[in-house]
Amino acid sequence: MSNAVKDLTAGTAGGIAQVLVGQPFDIVKVRMQTSAKGTYNGMLHCAGGILKNEGPLAFYKGTLTPLLGIGVCVSIQFGVLEYTKRIFTAQNLARGAGGAGGKMLSGGQLVIAGVAAGLANGIVSGPVEHIRIRLQTQSNTNPVYKGPFDAMKKIVSQHGIAGLFKGQCVTFLREATGYGVYFLAYEKLIQREMTQKGIRRDQISPMNPILYGAAAGYALWAVIYPIDMIKSRMQTDGFTPSTGQKYASARDCVRKVWRTEGIGAFTRGLGPTIIRSPFANGATFLGFEMASRLLYS
């Protein structure tokens, strides 16, 4: 099995872990981001309303899409990240930099690797998250879409392939910015422990990838949350003026939200994200690291 296949497989394990742990928090976040001001008093009010009106299974509404899609997305993230890291490692070896084996990448190298991973991921995550958000926010009593495949079929038939990629520019901005910071934070924490203890990566306690993943997740959301809110608004907006389109572009969305709802709208739904982040991101890196150890052993 090639290194690329091993990295993609380990990334898939991390992605599945992320979805199973984080999905209930994500639906609360999306409902709060896309609802009108005053709809919910807070995270618990939103979660309680979902539970009361739609039942416990509603917290996993639209899960098939992310389970398949996010598995692929995280697989791509780690595949591109590790590939780029190997390129930089070879460059470091040629220059005599990066410590033993050239594997101690600089901050700049890690940011570039993270940005590359984010952009590659964005090609898949854009339509995957678009479908998921449509399913998460539709009426439970009179749903427009029967499921992810029905949603894709209807969107493509009515609006073409481009309809699946609604909000794609904002998605690329979010992924490039977020994953540059995300992987920088995680890899620097890993490097720090390896240097301080004089150990290999596979000798790090399994508990620490959970902690470092949690920290990296907080770093990511601190940077991208307002961008993510705009993405959610764009991906729940109508496709045309006749179908209720409110925003002509991402810039128009920022202007209108700022003018009508104020700065608070850009952080609405942050509560469930803060709670979800350490669990989902810790699970992601634990899944990736443990699968990598198994595959590379």
C-alpha atoms as an extended CHARMM CRD file, in Angstrom:
* protein
*
       297  EXT
         1         1  MET       CA              0.0000000000        0.0000000000        0.0000000000  PROA      1               0.0000000000
         2         2  SER       CA              1.4560000000        3.3780000000       -1.0260000000  PROA      2               0.0000000000
         3         3  ASN       CA              1.9330000000        6.2470000000        1.4340000000  PROA      3               0.0000000000
         4         4  ALA       CA             -0.7960000000        8.2290000000       -0.3380000000  PROA      4               0.0000000000
         5         5  VAL       CA             -3.3440000000        5.4130000000        0.0820000000  PROA      5               0.0000000000
         6         6  LYS       CA             -2.3760000000        4.9990000000        3.7430000000  PROA      6               0.0000000000
         7         7  ASP       CA             -2.8390000000        8.7340000000        4.3600000000  PROA      7               0.0000000000
         8         8  LEU       CA             -6.2030000000        8.7890000000        2.5800000000  PROA      8               0.0000000000
         9         9  THR       CA             -7.3960000000        5.7470000000        4.5540000000  PROA      9               0.0000000000
        10        10  ALA       CA             -6.2870000000        7.2270000000        7.8740000000  PROA      10              0.0000000000
        11        11  GLY       CA             -7.9830000000       10.5030000000        6.9470000000  PROA      11              0.0000000000
        12        12  THR       CA            -11.2250000000        8.6580000000        6.2330000000  PROA      12              0.0000000000
        13        13  ALA       CA            -11.0900000000        7.1210000000        9.7240000000  PROA      13              0.0000000000
        14        14  GLY       CA            -10.6520000000       10.6040000000       11.1830000000  PROA      14              0.0000000000
        15        15  GLY       CA            -13.5350000000       11.9760000000        9.1200000000  PROA      15              0.0000000000
        16        16  ILE       CA            -15.9790000000        9.2740000000       10.1980000000  PROA      16              0.0000000000
        17        17  ALA       CA            -15.0620000000        9.8620000000       13.8390000000  PROA      17              0.0000000000
        18        18  GLN       CA            -15.5970000000       13.6020000000       13.3650000000  PROA      18              0.0000000000
        19        19  VAL       CA            -19.0900000000       13.2200000000       11.9110000000  PROA      19              0.0000000000
        20        20  LEU       CA            -20.3550000000       10.7320000000       14.4800000000  PROA      20              0.0000000000
        21        21  VAL       CA            -19.1840000000       12.9080000000       17.3760000000  PROA      21              0.0000000000
        22        22  GLY       CA            -19.9390000000       16.3490000000       15.9660000000  PROA      22              0.0000000000
        23        23  GLN       CA            -23.1800000000       16.0590000000       13.9820000000  PROA      23              0.0000000000
        24        24  PRO       CA            -25.6870000000       16.8150000000       16.7980000000  PROA      24              0.0000000000
        25        25  PHE       CA            -23.8100000000       20.0180000000       17.6680000000  PROA      25              0.0000000000
        26        26  ASP       CA            -23.5480000000       20.9710000000       14.0090000000  PROA      26              0.0000000000
        27        27  ILE       CA            -27.2760000000       20.9320000000       13.3420000000  PROA      27              0.0000000000
        28        28  VAL       CA            -27.8460000000       23.2650000000       16.3250000000  PROA      28              0.0000000000
        29        29  LYS       CA            -25.1300000000       25.5920000000       15.0110000000  PROA      29              0.0000000000
        30        30  VAL       CA            -26.6280000000       25.6810000000       11.4980000000  PROA      30              0.0000000000
        31        31  ARG       CA            -30.1840000000       26.2900000000       12.7580000000  PROA      31              0.0000000000
        32        32  MET       CA            -28.9490000000       29.2200000000       14.8800000000  PROA      32              0.0000000000
        33        33  GLN       CA            -26.8120000000       30.6660000000       12.0770000000  PROA      33              0.0000000000
        34        34  THR       CA            -29.5720000000       30.6100000000        9.4870000000  PROA      34              0.0000000000
        35        35  SER       CA            -32.6100000000       31.5380000000       11.6080000000  PROA      35              0.0000000000
        36        36  ALA       CA            -34.0590000000       35.0200000000       11.8690000000  PROA      36              0.0000000000
        37        37  LYS       CA            -32.9020000000       37.1570000000       14.7800000000  PROA      37              0.0000000000
        38        38  GLY       CA            -34.8320000000       36.2950000000       17.9370000000  PROA      38              0.0000000000
        39        39  THR       CA            -35.9310000000       32.8210000000       16.7950000000  PROA      39              0.0000000000
        40        40  TYR       CA            -33.8810000000       31.1830000000       19.5310000000  PROA      40              0.0000000000
        41        41  ASN       CA            -32.8720000000       32.5210000000       22.9480000000  PROA      41              0.0000000000
        42        42  GLY       CA            -29.7330000000       30.4230000000       22.8960000000  PROA      42              0.0000000000
        43        43  MET       CA            -28.2160000000       27.0320000000       22.1950000000  PROA      43              0.0000000000
        44        44  LEU       CA            -30.3220000000       25.1320000000       24.7350000000  PROA      44              0.0000000000
        45        45  HSD       CA            -33.5290000000       26.7380000000       23.4710000000  PROA      45              0.0000000000
        46        46  CYS       CA            -32.6440000000       25.6910000000       19.9240000000  PROA      46              0.0000000000
        47        47  ALA       CA            -31.6630000000       22.1400000000       20.9180000000  PROA      47              0.0000000000
        48        48  GLY       CA            -34.7790000000       21.7970000000       23.0740000000  PROA      48              0.0000000000
        49        49  GLY       CA            -36.9940000000       22.9150000000       20.2040000000  PROA      49              0.0000000000
        50        50  ILE       CA            -35.4480000000       20.3800000000       17.8380000000  PROA      50              0.0000000000
        51        51  LEU       CA            -35.8730000000       17.5940000000       20.3980000000  PROA      51              0.0000000000
        52        52  LYS       CA            -39.4790000000       18.5430000000       21.1990000000  PROA      52              0.0000000000
        53        53  ASN       CA            -40.7050000000       19.1970000000       17.6620000000  PROA      53              0.0000000000
        54        54  GLU       CA            -38.6620000000       16.7330000000       15.6130000000  PROA      54              0.0000000000
        55        55  GLY       CA            -37.4470000000       14.0420000000       17.9980000000  PROA      55              0.0000000000
        56        56  PRO       CA            -33.9370000000       12.8500000000       18.9150000000  PROA      56              0.0000000000
        57        57  LEU       CA            -33.1570000000       11.4570000000       15.4650000000  PROA      57              0.0000000000
        58        58  ALA       CA            -33.3890000000       15.0050000000       14.0800000000  PROA      58              0.0000000000
        59        59  PHE       CA            -29.9320000000       15.6770000000       15.5400000000  PROA      59              0.0000000000
        60        60  TYR       CA            -28.6020000000       13.2760000000       12.9200000000  PROA      60              0.0000000000
        61        61  LYS       CA            -30.7130000000       14.6960000000       10.0970000000  PROA      61              0.0000000000
        62        62  GLY       CA            -28.6480000000       14.8100000000        6.9210000000  PROA      62              0.0000000000
        63        63  THR       CA            -25.9470000000       12.5980000000        8.4490000000  PROA      63              0.0000000000
        64        64  LEU       CA            -25.5780000000       10.3200000000        5.4130000000  PROA      64              0.0000000000
        65        65  THR       CA            -24.2220000000       13.2180000000        3.3580000000  PROA      65              0.0000000000
        66        66  PRO       CA            -21.4680000000       14.2180000000        5.7970000000  PROA      66              0.0000000000
        67        67  LEU       CA            -20.7200000000       10.6080000000        6.7250000000  PROA      67              0.0000000000
        68        68  LEU       CA            -19.9070000000        9.8950000000        3.0960000000  PROA      68              0.0000000000
        69        69  GLY       CA            -18.7920000000       13.3800000000        2.1530000000  PROA      69              0.0000000000
        70        70  ILE       CA            -16.8510000000       14.4450000000        5.2460000000  PROA      70              0.0000000000
        71        71  GLY       CA            -15.1320000000       11.0620000000        5.2390000000  PROA      71              0.0000000000
        72        72  VAL       CA            -13.9340000000       11.9150000000        1.7430000000  PROA      72              0.0000000000
        73        73  CYS       CA            -13.1860000000       15.5350000000        2.7270000000  PROA      73              0.0000000000
        74        74  VAL       CA            -11.0210000000       14.6630000000        5.7220000000  PROA      74              0.0000000000
        75        75  SER       CA             -9.3640000000       11.9420000000        3.6610000000  PROA      75              0.0000000000
        76        76  ILE       CA             -8.4370000000       14.5850000000        1.0730000000  PROA      76              0.0000000000
        77        77  GLN       CA             -7.2950000000       17.0180000000        3.7810000000  PROA      77              0.0000000000
        78        78  PHE       CA             -4.8420000000       14.5870000000        5.3170000000  PROA      78              0.0000000000
        79        79  GLY       CA             -3.8080000000       13.1100000000        1.9750000000  PROA      79              0.0000000000
        80        80  VAL       CA             -2.8310000000       16.5260000000        0.5940000000  PROA      80              0.0000000000
        81        81  LEU       CA             -1.3700000000       17.6510000000        3.9220000000  PROA      81              0.0000000000
        82        82  GLU       CA              0.9190000000       14.6230000000        4.2310000000  PROA      82              0.0000000000
        83        83  TYR       CA              1.9040000000       14.7710000000        0.5530000000  PROA      83              0.0000000000
        84        84  THR       CA              2.8600000000       18.4440000000        0.8910000000  PROA      84              0.0000000000
        85        85  LYS       CA              4.7180000000       17.7260000000        4.1280000000  PROA      85              0.0000000000
        86        86  ARG       CA              6.7760000000       15.0690000000        2.3140000000  PROA      86              0.0000000000
        87        87  ILE       CA              7.6980000000       17.6060000000       -0.3690000000  PROA      87              0.0000000000
        88        88  PHE       CA              8.8600000000       20.0960000000        2.2670000000  PROA      88              0.0000000000
        89        89  THR       CA             10.6980000000       17.3490000000        4.1460000000  PROA      89              0.0000000000
        90        90  ALA       CA             12.6620000000       16.4910000000        0.9810000000  PROA      90              0.0000000000
        91        91  GLN       CA             13.4670000000       20.1850000000        0.4830000000  PROA      91              0.0000000000
        92        92  ASN       CA             14.6360000000       20.4590000000        4.0910000000  PROA      92              0.0000000000
        93        93  LEU       CA             16.8620000000       17.4110000000        3.6980000000  PROA      93              0.0000000000
        94        94  ALA       CA             18.4520000000       18.9160000000        0.5750000000  PROA      94              0.0000000000
        95        95  ARG       CA             19.1680000000       22.1540000000        2.4850000000  PROA      95              0.0000000000
        96        96  GLY       CA             20.2020000000       20.4660000000        5.7300000000  PROA      96              0.0000000000
        97        97  ALA       CA             17.2680000000       22.0340000000        7.5750000000  PROA      97              0.0000000000
        98        98  GLY       CA             14.3650000000       20.6920000000        9.6090000000  PROA      98              0.0000000000
        99        99  GLY       CA             16.2860000000       18.5790000000       12.1180000000  PROA      99              0.0000000000
       100       100  ALA       CA             16.6410000000       14.8130000000       11.8690000000  PROA      100             0.0000000000
       101       101  GLY       CA             15.1880000000       13.6190000000        8.5820000000  PROA      101             0.0000000000
       102       102  GLY       CA             14.0800000000       17.1520000000        7.6850000000  PROA      102             0.0000000000
       103       103  LYS       CA             10.6740000000       16.4530000000        9.2950000000  PROA      103             0.0000000000
       104       104  MET       CA             10.5160000000       19.4600000000       11.6320000000  PROA      104             0.0000000000
       105       105  LEU       CA              8.7540000000       21.7830000000        9.2050000000  PROA      105             0.0000000000
       106       106  SER       CA              8.7140000000       25.5290000000        9.7100000000  PROA      106             0.0000000000
       107       107  GLY       CA              5.5700000000       27.4740000000       10.5210000000  PROA      107             0.0000000000
       108       108  GLY       CA              5.4160000000       28.8300000000        6.9840000000  PROA      108             0.0000000000
       109       109  GLN       CA              5.7040000000       25.3550000000        5.4800000000  PROA      109             0.0000000000
       110       110  LEU       CA              2.9250000000       24.0560000000        7.7060000000  PROA      110             0.0000000000
       111       111  VAL       CA              0.6340000000       26.9670000000        6.8170000000  PROA      111             0.0000000000
       112       112  ILE       CA              1.2010000000       26.3520000000        3.0890000000  PROA      112             0.0000000000
       113       113  ALA       CA              0.5230000000       22.6290000000        3.5590000000  PROA      113             0.0000000000
       114       114  GLY       CA             -2.6620000000       23.4520000000        5.4710000000  PROA      114             0.0000000000
       115       115  VAL       CA             -3.8680000000       25.9480000000        2.8580000000  PROA      115             0.0000000000
       116       116  ALA       CA             -3.2640000000       23.3730000000        0.1020000000  PROA      116             0.0000000000
       117       117  ALA       CA             -5.1980000000       20.7800000000        2.1120000000  PROA      117             0.0000000000
       118       118  GLY       CA             -8.0510000000       23.2390000000        2.6750000000  PROA      118             0.0000000000
       119       119  LEU       CA             -8.3700000000       24.2380000000       -0.9800000000  PROA      119             0.0000000000
       120       120  ALA       CA             -8.3270000000       20.6220000000       -2.1410000000  PROA      120             0.0000000000
       121       121  ASN       CA            -10.9030000000       19.7690000000        0.5050000000  PROA      121             0.0000000000
       122       122  GLY       CA            -13.0900000000       22.7340000000       -0.5040000000  PROA      122             0.0000000000
       123       123  ILE       CA            -13.8270000000       21.1970000000       -3.9080000000  PROA      123             0.0000000000
       124       124  VAL       CA            -15.7310000000       18.4070000000       -2.1510000000  PROA      124             0.0000000000
       125       125  SER       CA            -16.8030000000       20.1010000000        1.0940000000  PROA      125             0.0000000000
       126       126  GLY       CA            -18.6480000000       22.9080000000       -0.7330000000  PROA      126             0.0000000000
       127       127  PRO       CA            -21.3820000000       20.7570000000       -2.3070000000  PROA      127             0.0000000000
       128       128  VAL       CA            -21.3800000000       18.2650000000        0.5980000000  PROA      128             0.0000000000
       129       129  GLU       CA            -22.0570000000       20.9870000000        3.1670000000  PROA      129             0.0000000000
       130       130  HSD       CA            -24.5410000000       22.6800000000        0.8540000000  PROA      130             0.0000000000
       131       131  ILE       CA            -26.6450000000       19.5160000000        0.6830000000  PROA      131             0.0000000000
       132       132  ARG       CA            -26.2820000000       18.8910000000        4.4150000000  PROA      132             0.0000000000
       133       133  ILE       CA            -27.3840000000       22.4340000000        5.2970000000  PROA      133             0.0000000000
       134       134  ARG       CA            -30.3980000000       22.2250000000        2.9750000000  PROA      134             0.0000000000
       135       135  LEU       CA            -31.4810000000       19.0210000000        4.7210000000  PROA      135             0.0000000000
       136       136  GLN       CA            -30.7920000000       20.3770000000        8.2100000000  PROA      136             0.0000000000
       137       137  THR       CA            -32.8420000000       23.5320000000        7.7260000000  PROA      137             0.0000000000
       138       138  GLN       CA            -35.8380000000       22.2560000000        5.7470000000  PROA      138             0.0000000000
       139       139  SER       CA            -39.2630000000       21.8460000000        7.3300000000  PROA      139             0.0000000000
       140       140  ASN       CA            -39.7770000000       18.5560000000        9.1290000000  PROA      140             0.0000000000
       141       141  THR       CA            -43.5030000000       18.4750000000        8.3110000000  PROA      141             0.0000000000
       142       142  ASN       CA            -43.2540000000       19.4490000000        4.6480000000  PROA      142             0.0000000000
       143       143  PRO       CA            -39.7190000000       18.6720000000        3.4760000000  PROA      143             0.0000000000
       144       144  VAL       CA            -38.5920000000       19.7260000000        0.0210000000  PROA      144             0.0000000000
       145       145  TYR       CA            -36.0230000000       16.9430000000       -0.2150000000  PROA      145             0.0000000000
       146       146  LYS       CA            -36.4600000000       13.2810000000        0.7390000000  PROA      146             0.0000000000
       147       147  GLY       CA            -32.7410000000       12.8160000000        1.3550000000  PROA      147             0.0000000000
       148       148  PRO       CA            -29.2750000000       13.7800000000        0.0970000000  PROA      148             0.0000000000
       149       149  PHE       CA            -29.5690000000       12.0640000000       -3.2810000000  PROA      149             0.0000000000
       150       150  ASP       CA            -33.0110000000       13.5360000000       -3.9040000000  PROA      150             0.0000000000
       151       151  ALA       CA            -31.6450000000       16.9710000000       -2.9680000000  PROA      151             0.0000000000
       152       152  MET       CA            -28.7450000000       16.6240000000       -5.4070000000  PROA      152             0.0000000000
       153       153  LYS       CA            -31.0560000000       15.4150000000       -8.1710000000  PROA      153             0.0000000000
       154       154  LYS       CA            -33.5350000000       18.2760000000       -7.7100000000  PROA      154             0.0000000000
       155       155  ILE       CA            -30.8830000000       20.9880000000       -7.3940000000  PROA      155             0.0000000000
       156       156  VAL       CA            -29.0250000000       19.8160000000      -10.5130000000  PROA      156             0.0000000000
       157       157  SER       CA            -32.2360000000       19.4480000000      -12.5470000000  PROA      157             0.0000000000
       158       158  GLN       CA            -33.4290000000       22.9450000000      -11.5950000000  PROA      158             0.0000000000
       159       159  HSD       CA            -30.1790000000       24.9050000000      -11.3510000000  PROA      159             0.0000000000
       160       160  GLY       CA            -27.5050000000       22.8240000000      -13.0590000000  PROA      160             0.0000000000
       161       161  ILE       CA            -24.2460000000       21.5120000000      -11.6040000000  PROA      161             0.0000000000
       162       162  ALA       CA            -23.3910000000       25.0770000000      -10.5390000000  PROA      162             0.0000000000
       163       163  GLY       CA            -26.3400000000       24.9330000000       -8.1320000000  PROA      163             0.0000000000
       164       164  LEU       CA            -24.5250000000       22.3210000000       -6.0390000000  PROA      164             0.0000000000
       165       165  PHE       CA            -21.5800000000       24.7010000000       -5.6620000000  PROA      165             0.0000000000
       166       166  LYS       CA            -23.5910000000       27.6060000000       -4.2790000000  PROA      166             0.0000000000
       167       167  GLY       CA            -21.4340000000       29.5760000000       -1.8190000000  PROA      167             0.0000000000
       168       168  GLN       CA            -18.2580000000       27.9890000000       -3.2040000000  PROA      168             0.0000000000
       169       169  CYS       CA            -16.0870000000       31.1280000000       -3.1330000000  PROA      169             0.0000000000
       170       170  VAL       CA            -16.8190000000       31.6250000000        0.5600000000  PROA      170             0.0000000000
       171       171  THR       CA            -16.1410000000       27.9300000000        1.1260000000  PROA      171             0.0000000000
       172       172  PHE       CA            -12.6790000000       28.2160000000       -0.4520000000  PROA      172             0.0000000000
       173       173  LEU       CA            -11.9060000000       31.2850000000        1.6820000000  PROA      173             0.0000000000
       174       174  ARG       CA            -13.0080000000       29.4670000000        4.8280000000  PROA      174             0.0000000000
       175       175  GLU       CA            -11.0920000000       26.2770000000        4.0500000000  PROA      175             0.0000000000
       176       176  ALA       CA             -7.8300000000       27.9620000000        3.0370000000  PROA      176             0.0000000000
       177       177  THR       CA             -7.8140000000       30.3250000000        6.0160000000  PROA      177             0.0000000000
       178       178  GLY       CA             -9.0440000000       27.7920000000        8.5460000000  PROA      178             0.0000000000
       179       179  TYR       CA             -6.9050000000       24.8120000000        7.6400000000  PROA      179             0.0000000000
       180       180  GLY       CA             -3.7460000000       26.8780000000        7.3560000000  PROA      180             0.0000000000
       181       181  VAL       CA             -4.2190000000       27.7850000000       11.0390000000  PROA      181             0.0000000000
       182       182  TYR       CA             -5.6320000000       24.3730000000       12.0170000000  PROA      182             0.0000000000
       183       183  PHE       CA             -2.7380000000       22.2370000000       10.8780000000  PROA      183             0.0000000000
       184       184  LEU       CA             -0.1540000000       24.8020000000       11.9540000000  PROA      184             0.0000000000
       185       185  ALA       CA             -1.4720000000       24.6750000000       15.5230000000  PROA      185             0.0000000000
       186       186  TYR       CA             -1.7240000000       20.8830000000       15.6440000000  PROA      186             0.0000000000
       187       187  GLU       CA              1.6340000000       20.0970000000       14.0540000000  PROA      187             0.0000000000
       188       188  LYS       CA              3.5000000000       22.6470000000       16.1970000000  PROA      188             0.0000000000
       189       189  LEU       CA              2.0610000000       21.0660000000       19.3520000000  PROA      189             0.0000000000
       190       190  ILE       CA              3.1410000000       17.6280000000       18.1060000000  PROA      190             0.0000000000
       191       191  GLN       CA              6.6250000000       18.9580000000       17.2590000000  PROA      191             0.0000000000
       192       192  ARG       CA              6.9200000000       20.5610000000       20.6880000000  PROA      192             0.0000000000
       193       193  GLU       CA              6.2210000000       17.3010000000       22.5020000000  PROA      193             0.0000000000
       194       194  MET       CA              8.5650000000       15.2950000000       20.2640000000  PROA      194             0.0000000000
       195       195  THR       CA             11.3730000000       17.8190000000       20.8410000000  PROA      195             0.0000000000
       196       196  GLN       CA             10.8660000000       18.1630000000       24.5880000000  PROA      196             0.0000000000
       197       197  LYS       CA             10.6520000000       14.4130000000       25.2350000000  PROA      197             0.0000000000
       198       198  GLY       CA             12.9910000000       13.2260000000       22.4890000000  PROA      198             0.0000000000
       199       199  ILE       CA             10.4030000000       10.7560000000       21.1540000000  PROA      199             0.0000000000
       200       200  ARG       CA              8.9980000000        9.7120000000       17.7840000000  PROA      200             0.0000000000
       201       201  ARG       CA              5.5250000000       10.7130000000       16.6490000000  PROA      201             0.0000000000
       202       202  ASP       CA              4.1670000000        7.1980000000       17.1360000000  PROA      202             0.0000000000
       203       203  GLN       CA              5.3570000000        7.2350000000       20.7580000000  PROA      203             0.0000000000
       204       204  ILE       CA              3.0930000000       10.1370000000       21.7260000000  PROA      204             0.0000000000
       205       205  SER       CA              0.2740000000        9.1540000000       24.1030000000  PROA      205             0.0000000000
       206       206  PRO       CA             -3.0830000000        8.7010000000       22.2920000000  PROA      206             0.0000000000
       207       207  MET       CA             -4.6000000000       11.1940000000       24.7260000000  PROA      207             0.0000000000
       208       208  ASN       CA             -2.4460000000       14.0270000000       23.4060000000  PROA      208             0.0000000000
       209       209  PRO       CA             -3.7370000000       14.0420000000       19.8070000000  PROA      209             0.0000000000
       210       210  ILE       CA             -7.1810000000       14.5300000000       21.3670000000  PROA      210             0.0000000000
       211       211  LEU       CA             -5.9590000000       17.5290000000       23.3760000000  PROA      211             0.0000000000
       212       212  TYR       CA             -3.9280000000       18.9880000000       20.5050000000  PROA      212             0.0000000000
       213       213  GLY       CA             -6.8260000000       18.4280000000       18.0910000000  PROA      213             0.0000000000
       214       214  ALA       CA             -9.1310000000       20.2640000000       20.4850000000  PROA      214             0.0000000000
       215       215  ALA       CA             -6.7040000000       23.2000000000       20.6390000000  PROA      215             0.0000000000
       216       216  ALA       CA             -6.3410000000       23.2370000000       16.8460000000  PROA      216             0.0000000000
       217       217  GLY       CA            -10.1260000000       23.2140000000       16.4890000000  PROA      217             0.0000000000
       218       218  TYR       CA            -10.4460000000       26.2860000000       18.6970000000  PROA      218             0.0000000000
       219       219  ALA       CA             -7.7550000000       28.0430000000       16.6540000000  PROA      219             0.0000000000
       220       220  LEU       CA             -9.6340000000       27.2110000000       13.4500000000  PROA      220             0.0000000000
       221       221  TRP       CA            -13.0270000000       28.4790000000       14.6380000000  PROA      221             0.0000000000
       222       222  ALA       CA            -11.5430000000       31.6290000000       16.1620000000  PROA      222             0.0000000000
       223       223  VAL       CA            -10.4300000000       32.5800000000       12.6550000000  PROA      223             0.0000000000
       224       224  ILE       CA            -13.2530000000       31.3300000000       10.4360000000  PROA      224             0.0000000000
       225       225  TYR       CA            -16.5330000000       31.5520000000       12.3440000000  PROA      225             0.0000000000
       226       226  PRO       CA            -17.8460000000       34.7620000000       10.7160000000  PROA      226             0.0000000000
       227       227  ILE       CA            -16.8760000000       33.3530000000        7.3000000000  PROA      227             0.0000000000
       228       228  ASP       CA            -18.7090000000       30.1240000000        8.1320000000  PROA      228             0.0000000000
       229       229  MET       CA            -21.8360000000       32.0720000000        9.0610000000  PROA      229             0.0000000000
       230       230  ILE       CA            -21.8160000000       33.8240000000        5.6760000000  PROA      230             0.0000000000
       231       231  LYS       CA            -21.3230000000       30.4600000000        3.9530000000  PROA      231             0.0000000000
       232       232  SER       CA            -24.3380000000       29.0310000000        5.8000000000  PROA      232             0.0000000000
       233       233  ARG       CA            -26.4700000000       32.0270000000        4.8150000000  PROA      233             0.0000000000
       234       234  MET       CA            -25.4190000000       31.7190000000        1.1620000000  PROA      234             0.0000000000
       235       235  GLN       CA            -26.1170000000       27.9780000000        1.1000000000  PROA      235             0.0000000000
       236       236  THR       CA            -29.6170000000       28.3010000000        2.5620000000  PROA      236             0.0000000000
       237       237  ASP       CA            -30.5240000000       31.2850000000        0.3960000000  PROA      237             0.0000000000
       238       238  GLY       CA            -32.8500000000       30.9640000000       -2.5880000000  PROA      238             0.0000000000
       239       239  PHE       CA            -31.2790000000       30.1870000000       -5.9440000000  PROA      239             0.0000000000
       240       240  THR       CA            -33.0980000000       32.9710000000       -7.7780000000  PROA      240             0.0000000000
       241       241  PRO       CA            -35.1980000000       36.0090000000       -6.7970000000  PROA      241             0.0000000000
       242       242  SER       CA            -38.3270000000       33.9880000000       -7.6290000000  PROA      242             0.0000000000
       243       243  THR       CA            -37.3100000000       31.3150000000       -5.0920000000  PROA      243             0.0000000000
       244       244  GLY       CA            -36.5720000000       33.7810000000       -2.2990000000  PROA      244             0.0000000000
       245       245  GLN       CA            -32.9790000000       34.7850000000       -3.0030000000  PROA      245             0.0000000000
       246       246  LYS       CA            -31.8800000000       37.4780000000       -0.5200000000  PROA      246             0.0000000000
       247       247  TYR       CA            -28.1990000000       37.8600000000       -1.3340000000  PROA      247             0.0000000000
       248       248  ALA       CA            -26.6780000000       38.6480000000       -4.7200000000  PROA      248             0.0000000000
       249       249  SER       CA            -23.1810000000       37.7000000000       -3.5210000000  PROA      249             0.0000000000
       250       250  ALA       CA            -21.1530000000       36.9730000000       -0.3890000000  PROA      250             0.0000000000
       251       251  ARG       CA            -20.2380000000       40.6520000000       -0.1260000000  PROA      251             0.0000000000
       252       252  ASP       CA            -23.9090000000       41.5940000000       -0.4070000000  PROA      252             0.0000000000
       253       253  CYS       CA            -24.6820000000       39.0430000000        2.3170000000  PROA      253             0.0000000000
       254       254  VAL       CA            -22.1010000000       40.6080000000        4.6650000000  PROA      254             0.0000000000
       255       255  ARG       CA            -23.5360000000       44.0990000000        4.0670000000  PROA      255             0.0000000000
       256       256  LYS       CA            -27.1470000000       43.0920000000        4.5830000000  PROA      256             0.0000000000
       257       257  VAL       CA            -26.5260000000       40.9820000000        7.6830000000  PROA      257             0.0000000000
       258       258  TRP       CA            -24.4050000000       43.7660000000        9.2300000000  PROA      258             0.0000000000
       259       259  ARG       CA            -27.0330000000       46.4040000000        8.4620000000  PROA      259             0.0000000000
       260       260  THR       CA            -30.1250000000       44.4750000000        9.5460000000  PROA      260             0.0000000000
       261       261  GLU       CA            -28.8630000000       42.2210000000       12.3650000000  PROA      261             0.0000000000
       262       262  GLY       CA            -25.6840000000       43.8420000000       13.6420000000  PROA      262             0.0000000000
       263       263  ILE       CA            -22.3200000000       42.3630000000       14.5480000000  PROA      263             0.0000000000
       264       264  GLY       CA            -23.8960000000       39.7910000000       16.8630000000  PROA      264             0.0000000000
       265       265  ALA       CA            -25.2260000000       37.8750000000       13.8510000000  PROA      265             0.0000000000
       266       266  PHE       CA            -21.6570000000       36.9640000000       12.8600000000  PROA      266             0.0000000000
       267       267  THR       CA            -21.1880000000       34.9770000000       16.0760000000  PROA      267             0.0000000000
       268       268  ARG       CA            -24.6970000000       33.5150000000       16.4060000000  PROA      268             0.0000000000
       269       269  GLY       CA            -24.4750000000       29.7600000000       16.9590000000  PROA      269             0.0000000000
       270       270  LEU       CA            -20.9540000000       30.0210000000       18.3720000000  PROA      270             0.0000000000
       271       271  GLY       CA            -21.9840000000       28.2700000000       21.6070000000  PROA      271             0.0000000000
       272       272  PRO       CA            -22.6240000000       24.8100000000       20.1220000000  PROA      272             0.0000000000
       273       273  THR       CA            -19.5230000000       25.2200000000       17.9660000000  PROA      273             0.0000000000
       274       274  ILE       CA            -17.3360000000       25.8810000000       21.0160000000  PROA      274             0.0000000000
       275       275  ILE       CA            -18.8020000000       22.8300000000       22.7610000000  PROA      275             0.0000000000
       276       276  ARG       CA            -18.5960000000       20.6210000000       19.6570000000  PROA      276             0.0000000000
       277       277  SER       CA            -15.1000000000       21.6200000000       18.5880000000  PROA      277             0.0000000000
       278       278  PRO       CA            -12.9060000000       19.7920000000       21.1370000000  PROA      278             0.0000000000
       279       279  PHE       CA            -14.8770000000       16.5540000000       20.8120000000  PROA      279             0.0000000000
       280       280  ALA       CA            -15.1030000000       16.5400000000       17.0050000000  PROA      280             0.0000000000
       281       281  ASN       CA            -11.5480000000       17.6890000000       16.3290000000  PROA      281             0.0000000000
       282       282  GLY       CA            -10.0690000000       15.5570000000       19.0790000000  PROA      282             0.0000000000
       283       283  ALA       CA            -11.8480000000       12.5350000000       17.5700000000  PROA      283             0.0000000000
       284       284  THR       CA            -10.6030000000       13.4820000000       14.0930000000  PROA      284             0.0000000000
       285       285  PHE       CA             -6.9310000000       13.5570000000       15.0360000000  PROA      285             0.0000000000
       286       286  LEU       CA             -7.1970000000       10.5140000000       17.2910000000  PROA      286             0.0000000000
       287       287  GLY       CA             -8.7820000000        8.5490000000       14.4300000000  PROA      287             0.0000000000
       288       288  PHE       CA             -6.1210000000        9.7290000000       11.9880000000  PROA      288             0.0000000000
       289       289  GLU       CA             -3.1400000000        9.1200000000       14.2670000000  PROA      289             0.0000000000
       290       290  MET       CA             -4.2680000000        5.6590000000       15.4080000000  PROA      290             0.0000000000
       291       291  ALA       CA             -5.0930000000        4.5660000000       11.8580000000  PROA      291             0.0000000000
       292       292  SER       CA             -1.7340000000        5.9250000000       10.6470000000  PROA      292             0.0000000000
       293       293  ARG       CA              0.1490000000        3.9770000000       13.3220000000  PROA      293             0.0000000000
       294       294  LEU       CA             -1.6410000000        0.8000000000       12.3160000000  PROA      294             0.0000000000
       295       295  LEU       CA             -1.0960000000        1.3260000000        8.5960000000  PROA      295             0.0000000000
       296       296  TYR       CA              2.5500000000        2.3840000000        8.8580000000  PROA      296             0.0000000000
       297       297  SER       CA              3.5260000000       -0.2700000000       11.4520000000  PROA      297             0.0000000000
